C-alpha cells in the first residue's frame, strides 16, 4: 500500500509539472502572438504612410524572430518605391504615384534607353557602369525642360513624365542634352539614346496599359534603329503580329517554311554567273509571306539572330556541297547580322561548317552591311580579320548608304563592296547621280575592292555600269532570285554569257 501511495504522489508531481510547462508555453505563445499583432499594426501604419518598412521596437526574447523577419523585409527593396543606385522612383513607386494622379489626359510619357549599355559594363566594368547610370539620373534632373516625374524602370531605361505635350523638336533637344559625353575617372564615355514617346492627349487608359504602350514605342525605336518613335493606334495589333512571328520562327525553320532563294550575279568581263546571293524567304502558315526586312530585326530584338545565322550557314553550305557534287561551282554570299559580329566564336563556327561539308573556304562569301561595321568598328574588324584568314571572302553590303569615312574603309578586310540600288535612281537623266555613282565605284576600286552593283533592272543601266567599271552586276535584268532546283535548271543559260 505504501508503494502505491508513493507512485500516486510521483504521478501527481509529474502531472503538475506538465500542467506548469503547458501554461508557460501558452503564455509564451500568447506573448509572441501579441508581439506579432503589434508588429503587423506597426508595419501597416508605415505602409499607409508610404514609409520604408522597418521594425522599431523588439523585445529581447524575440530577437531571433526579429532577425528573420528583418531579413525578409530587406529582400524587398521595392517596398520603398525607390531605386537604390540613382535615388529615383523604381517601377513599383512610379506605378503607385501615377495611380494617385489618374486620370492623366495631358502631357507626354517618355521612355529613354541607353543603346548598347552592356558594352559599357563589358569594357569598363560594372562599377563604372553604375557611376554612369547615377550621373545620367542627375542629368535628368538638370534638363532645361524639367519633367514632373522621373523613374528608373530597368537597368538602363529611364522614365520621364511631362505635363505638356512634347514636340519632336523638343524631344530631339532633350535627347541631345542627355547624349553629351560623360567623363568618369578621366575616361570620356559617349552614349547613344533611343526614345519612345506616348502622347497622353491621344492615348490615356489605366497606368499598366499606358506603360505597356510606352514600352511598345521604345521597342519600335529599337527595331527600326530610330532616335525617336511614338506609339500609334495600330501598334497593339502590330505587337500581336510581331509576337506571333517571334514565337513561330523556330518552328518555321524546323518545318522548312523558311527557305533560301539564290539570286545570280553576273561577271561583267565574261557575262557568266560566278556568284549567287542567298536570300531568306518565309511563307508563314497563317500570316502568309513575311519579308526578311520584317522578321530579321525582330529576331535580333528577341535574341534569336544566332539561331537564324547558324541555320543560314548550314543551309548554304549544305547546298554548296550538293551543287559541287553535281558539277556546279560558284561562290555563295550569305548575309550576317550586326549581332553576329559580337560573337568571338563566329570564325571557328564557319571553319567547322566548311570542314564538315569538305568545302574550300573561297566558295563562301560573308556580306555585312556598312552600318553594322560602323556600329563597333574595332570589334567588327577583329572578327572579320579572323574570317578572312580562313580564306572566306568578305563583302561590304549597301556601300555608300551608311556613315563610314574613307579613313575607316581602307582598314576593312573586305574583298568586295556592293553598291546599293538607291544610287541607280534617275541615273540616266541626272548627271549628278551618275557622277556620284562613278566616283563611288572609282573610290572602291582604288581601295582595292571588287565592285558589285545591285538593283540592275534594264539593259541601259547595265551598259552605263559596265562603262563605269563595275565588276559584277546583280538584278532582275540578269536573273531573279530562284530556288536551288530552279537555278540548277537554268545553270547552262546562266553560264552562256547572255
C-alpha positions in Angstrom: 0.0 0.0 0.0 2.9 2.4 0.9 4.4 1.7 -2.5 1.1 2.5 -4.3 0.9 5.8 -2.4 4.4 6.8 -3.4 3.6 6.1 -7.0 0.5 8.2 -6.8 2.4 11.1 -5.3 5.0 10.8 -8.1 2.4 10.8 -10.8 0.7 13.8 -9.2 4.1 15.7 -9.3 4.6 14.8 -12.9 1.1 15.9 -13.8 1.6 19.3 -12.0 4.9 19.7 -13.9 3.3 19.0 -17.3 0.5 21.5 -16.5 3.0 24.1 -15.5 5.0 23.6 -18.7 1.8 23.8 -20.8 0.8 27.1 -19.1 4.3 28.6 -19.5 4.2 27.6 -23.2 0.8 29.0 -23.6 1.8 32.3 -22.0 4.9 32.5 -24.3 2.8 31.8 -27.3 0.3 34.4 -26.2 3.1 36.9 -25.7 4.6 36.1 -29.1 1.2 36.5 -30.7 0.8 39.9 -29.1 4.2 40.9 -30.5 3.3 39.7 -33.9 0.0 41.6 -33.8 1.7 44.8 -32.7 4.3 44.3 -35.4 1.7 43.9 -38.1 -0.1 47.0 -36.9 3.2 49.0 -37.0 4.1 47.8 -40.5 0.6 48.5 -41.8 0.9 52.1 -40.4 4.2 52.5 -42.2 2.7 51.2 -45.4 -0.3 53.6 -45.2 2.1 56.5 -44.6 4.3 55.3 -47.6 7.3 55.0 -45.3 10.0 52.3 -45.7 9.0 49.2 -43.8 11.1 49.0 -40.6 10.8 47.2 -37.2 11.4 49.8 -34.5 11.0 48.1 -31.1 11.8 44.4 -30.5 11.6 42.6 -27.1 14.9 40.8 -26.4 13.3 37.4 -26.2 12.1 37.8 -29.8 15.4 38.9 -31.3 15.8 35.7 -33.3 12.3 36.2 -34.8 13.1 39.9 -35.4 16.3 39.0 -37.4 14.4 36.5 -39.6 11.6 39.0 -40.4 14.0 41.8 -41.0 16.0 39.7 -43.5 12.8 39.1 -45.4 12.0 42.9 -45.4 15.4 43.8 -46.6 15.0 41.4 -49.5 12.0 43.5 -50.6 13.5 46.9 -51.7 10.5 47.6 -53.9 8.5 48.4 -50.8 10.3 51.8 -50.6 9.4 52.6 -54.2 13.0 53.9 -54.7 15.9 52.8 -56.9 18.9 52.3 -54.6 21.5 53.3 -57.1 20.0 56.5 -58.5 17.5 57.6 -55.8 14.8 57.9 -58.5 11.5 56.1 -58.2 11.5 52.5 -59.4 8.7 50.8 -61.4 6.8 50.0 -58.2 7.0 53.5 -56.9 6.2 55.1 -60.3 3.0 53.0 -60.7 1.9 53.9 -57.2 2.5 57.6 -57.9 0.8 57.5 -61.3 -2.2 55.7 -59.9 -2.7 58.6 -57.4 -2.6 61.1 -60.3 -5.2 59.4 -62.5 -6.8 60.3 -64.8 -3.9 61.7 -66.9 -5.1 63.0 -70.2 -2.5 65.7 -70.9 1.2 65.6 -71.5 3.8 63.1 -72.6 5.3 59.9 -71.2 8.9 59.4 -72.4 11.0 56.3 -72.1 14.8 56.5 -72.7 17.1 53.6 -73.4 20.9 53.9 -73.3 21.7 52.0 -76.6 24.1 49.1 -76.0 24.7 50.0 -72.4 26.0 46.5 -71.8 29.2 47.4 -73.8 30.0 50.0 -71.1 29.9 47.3 -68.4 31.8 44.9 -70.7 34.6 47.4 -71.5 34.9 49.4 -68.3 33.3 47.2 -65.6 30.1 47.3 -63.6 31.4 49.9 -61.1 32.0 52.5 -63.8 28.6 51.5 -65.4 26.8 52.2 -62.1 28.6 55.6 -61.9 27.4 56.4 -65.5 23.8 55.5 -64.5 24.0 57.7 -61.4 25.4 60.6 -63.5 22.7 60.1 -66.1 20.0 60.2 -63.4 21.5 63.5 -62.1 21.5 64.9 -65.7 17.8 64.1 -66.0 17.2 66.5 -63.1 19.1 69.2 -64.8 17.2 69.3 -68.1 16.1 72.7 -69.3 12.6 71.3 -69.8 12.0 69.8 -66.4 9.9 66.6 -66.1 7.2 66.3 -63.4 8.2 62.7 -62.7 11.3 60.6 -63.2 12.0 56.9 -62.6 14.5 54.2 -63.4 12.4 51.3 -64.6 15.1 48.7 -65.6 18.8 48.6 -65.9 19.3 51.3 -68.5 15.7 52.5 -69.0 14.5 55.8 -67.6 11.0 57.2 -67.5 10.0 60.9 -67.7 6.6 62.5 -67.4 5.9 66.0 -68.8 2.6 67.6 -68.1 2.6 69.3 -71.5 2.8 67.5 -74.9 6.3 67.5 -76.3 7.0 68.2 -80.0 9.5 66.1 -81.9 11.9 69.1 -81.8 11.7 69.2 -78.1 12.3 65.5 -77.8 15.4 65.8 -80.1 16.7 68.7 -77.9 16.1 66.6 -74.8 18.0 63.7 -76.4 20.8 66.0 -77.4 21.3 67.3 -73.9 21.3 63.8 -72.4 23.8 62.5 -75.0 26.6 64.9 -74.1 29.7 62.8 -73.4 30.3 61.8 -69.8 33.7 61.9 -68.1 34.2 59.2 -65.4 37.6 58.8 -63.7 39.2 60.8 -66.5 37.6 58.5 -69.1 35.3 60.1 -71.7 32.3 58.0 -72.5 29.7 58.7 -75.2 26.3 57.3 -75.2 23.5 57.0 -77.8 19.9 57.2 -76.7 16.7 55.7 -78.1 13.5 57.4 -77.1 9.9 56.1 -77.0 7.0 58.6 -76.5 3.4 58.3 -75.6 1.2 61.4 -76.1 -1.5 61.3 -73.4 -3.8 63.5 -75.3 -4.3 60.7 -77.8 -3.7 57.6 -75.6 -4.8 57.5 -72.0 -6.0 54.5 -70.1 -5.0 52.7 -66.9 -1.4 53.0 -65.7 -0.4 49.5 -66.7 -1.8 50.0 -70.2 -0.1 53.3 -70.7 3.3 51.9 -69.6 2.8 49.0 -71.9 2.2 51.3 -74.8 5.2 53.3 -73.9 7.3 50.1 -73.9 5.9 49.5 -77.4 7.1 52.9 -78.6 10.6 52.3 -77.3 10.6 48.8 -78.9 9.7 50.4 -82.2 12.7 52.7 -81.9 15.0 49.8 -81.2 13.7 47.6 -84.0 13.8 50.5 -86.6 17.0 51.9 -85.0 15.4 55.3 -84.9 16.3 58.1 -82.5 12.6 58.7 -81.5 9.5 56.6 -82.0 5.8 57.2 -81.0 3.1 54.8 -80.0 0.3 54.8 -82.6 -3.2 53.2 -82.5 -2.3 50.1 -84.5 0.8 49.3 -82.5 -1.1 46.8 -80.3 -2.2 44.9 -83.4 1.3 45.1 -84.7 2.7 43.7 -81.4 0.4 40.7 -81.7 1.7 40.1 -85.2 5.3 40.5 -84.0 4.8 38.2 -81.1 3.4 35.6 -83.4 6.3 36.0 -85.8 8.9 35.6 -83.0 7.0 32.7 -81.4 6.7 30.8 -84.7 10.2 31.4 -86.1 11.9 28.3 -84.6 9.0 26.2 -85.9 9.2 27.9 -89.3 12.9 27.0 -89.6 12.4 23.4 -88.4 9.5 22.8 -90.8 11.1 24.4 -93.9 8.6 27.2 -94.0 11.7 29.4 -94.0 13.8 28.7 -97.1 16.6 30.0 -99.2 16.5 31.5 -102.7 19.6 32.4 -104.7 20.0 35.4 -106.9 22.7 35.1 -109.5 25.4 37.8 -110.0 26.8 38.4 -113.5 30.5 38.8 -114.1 30.9 41.8 -116.4 34.0 40.5 -118.2 32.7 37.0 -119.0 28.9 37.6 -118.8 28.7 34.4 -116.7 27.4 33.7 -113.3 30.2 33.2 -110.8 28.4 34.2 -107.6 24.9 34.0 -106.1 23.5 35.7 -103.1 21.5 33.6 -100.6 18.3 35.4 -99.6 15.8 34.1 -96.9 12.1 33.7 -97.6 9.3 32.8 -95.2 5.9 31.5 -96.1 4.1 31.6 -92.8 1.2 29.1 -92.4 -1.1 31.9 -91.0 0.4 35.2 -91.9 1.5 34.4 -95.5 4.7 35.8 -96.9 6.9 37.6 -94.3 9.7 39.8 -95.6 13.2 39.4 -94.1 13.1 43.2 -93.6 10.4 42.4 -91.0 11.4 39.2 -89.3 15.2 39.7 -89.2 15.0 42.9 -86.9 12.5 41.0 -84.7 14.9 38.1 -84.4 17.7 40.5 -83.4 15.4 42.1 -80.9 14.3 38.8 -79.4 17.9 37.5 -79.2 17.2 34.8 -81.9 19.6 36.0 -84.6 22.2 33.4 -83.7 19.6 30.7 -84.5 18.9 32.2 -87.9 22.5 32.8 -88.8 23.5 29.2 -87.9 20.6 27.9 -89.9 21.5 30.1 -92.9 25.2 28.9 -92.9 24.1 25.3 -92.6 21.6 25.7 -95.5 24.0 27.5 -97.8 27.0 25.1 -97.2 24.8 22.0 -97.5 23.5 23.3 -100.8 27.1 24.1 -101.9 28.1 20.6 -101.2 25.2 19.3 -103.4 26.0 21.7 -106.2 29.6 20.8 -106.3 28.8 17.1 -106.4 26.7 18.0 -109.5 29.5 19.9 -111.1 28.2 23.4 -110.3 30.9 25.6 -108.9 30.3 29.1 -107.7 30.6 31.3 -104.7 27.6 31.8 -102.4 27.2 35.0 -100.4 25.2 34.9 -97.2 24.2 37.9 -95.1 25.1 38.1 -91.4 23.7 40.4 -88.8 25.4 43.1 -86.6 24.9 40.8 -83.6 26.9 38.0 -85.3 30.0 40.2 -85.3 29.7 40.3 -81.5 30.4 36.6 -81.2 34.0 35.5 -80.6 33.2 32.0 -81.8 31.9 33.0 -85.3 35.1 32.4 -87.2 35.5 28.9 -85.5 31.9 28.1 -86.3 32.4 29.0 -90.0 35.5 26.9 -90.1 33.7 23.9 -88.6 30.9 24.1 -91.1 33.4 24.2 -94.0 35.2 21.2 -92.6 32.0 19.3 -92.1 31.0 19.6 -95.8 34.6 19.4 -97.1 34.3 22.7 -98.9 37.1 25.2 -99.9 36.7 28.5 -98.0 36.6 30.5 -101.2 33.2 29.1 -102.0 31.7 31.2 -99.2 31.3 35.0 -99.0 30.0 36.8 -95.9 28.1 40.0 -96.5 27.9 42.6 -93.8 26.1 45.9 -94.1 28.2 49.1 -93.8 26.2 50.4 -90.9 26.8 47.1 -89.0 30.5 47.5 -89.4 30.5 51.1 -88.1 28.4 50.2 -85.0 31.5 48.7 -83.4 34.3 49.1 -85.9 37.2 47.7 -83.8 35.2 44.6 -82.8 34.0 44.1 -86.4 37.5 44.4 -87.9 38.9 41.9 -85.4 36.1 39.3 -86.2 36.3 39.9 -90.0 40.1 39.6 -89.9 39.8 36.1 -88.4 37.2 35.1 -91.0 39.3 36.5 -93.8 42.3 34.4 -92.6 40.2 31.3 -93.1 40.1 32.1 -96.9 36.5 33.1 -96.8 35.6 36.2 -98.9 34.0 39.3 -97.3 31.8 41.9 -98.9 30.5 45.3 -97.5 26.8 45.5 -98.3 24.9 48.7 -99.0 28.1 50.6 -99.6 27.7 54.3 -99.5 24.4 54.4 -97.7 25.9 54.3 -94.2 28.1 56.8 -92.3 31.6 55.4 -92.8 34.5 57.5 -93.8 37.3 56.8 -96.3 39.7 56.7 -93.4 37.9 53.7 -91.9 37.2 52.0 -95.3 40.9 51.5 -96.1 41.2 49.3 -92.9 38.3 47.0 -93.6 39.5 43.4 -94.5 37.0 43.0 -97.4 37.2 41.7 -100.9 34.2 43.4 -102.3 31.8 46.3 -101.9 28.2 46.2 -103.0 26.7 49.5 -104.2 23.1 49.9 -103.2 20.4 50.2 -105.8 19.4 53.6 -104.4 22.4 55.1 -106.4 20.7 54.0 -109.7 17.6 56.2 -109.2 17.5 58.8 -112.0 20.9 57.6 -113.3 20.0 58.1 -117.0 18.7 61.7 -116.6 20.6 63.0 -113.6 24.2 63.9 -114.3 24.9 64.4 -110.6 23.6 60.9 -109.7 25.9 59.5 -112.4 28.9 61.5 -111.1 28.3 60.3 -107.5 27.9 56.6 -108.6 31.0 56.7 -110.8 33.0 58.4 -108.1 31.9 55.7 -105.6 33.0 52.9 -108.0 36.3 54.6 -108.6 37.0 55.1 -104.9 36.1 51.5 -104.1 38.4 50.1 -106.9 41.3 52.5 -105.8 41.0 51.0 -102.3 41.4 47.5 -103.8 37.8 46.3 -103.7 35.9 44.4 -106.4 32.6 46.3 -107.1 29.2 44.8 -107.3 26.1 46.9 -108.2 22.7 45.6 -107.2 19.3 46.5 -108.5 20.2 46.5 -112.2 16.8 46.3 -114.0 17.4 47.5 -117.6 20.0 46.9 -120.4 20.6 50.7 -120.5 21.6 50.8 -116.8 23.8 47.7 -117.3 25.7 49.4 -120.1 26.3 52.6 -118.1 27.7 50.5 -115.2 29.9 48.5 -117.5 31.3 51.8 -118.8 31.9 53.0 -115.2 34.0 49.9 -114.4 31.7 47.8 -112.2 32.9 44.2 -111.9 29.7 42.3 -111.1 26.0 43.1 -111.6 23.0 41.8 -109.8 19.4 42.5 -110.6 16.3 41.4 -112.4 17.8 42.3 -115.8 20.1 39.4 -115.4 18.2 36.9 -113.2 15.6 36.9 -110.5 16.1 35.1 -107.1 15.3 31.4 -107.6 15.1 28.2 -105.6 18.1 25.8 -105.8 16.4 23.4 -108.1 15.4 26.3 -110.5 18.9 27.6 -110.5 20.2 24.1 -111.5 17.7 24.0 -114.4 18.9 27.4 -115.6 22.6 26.8 -115.0 23.6 26.3 -118.6 21.8 29.6 -119.6 23.5 31.5 -116.7 26.9 30.3 -118.0 26.2 31.2 -121.6 27.1 34.8 -121.1 23.8 36.2 -122.3 
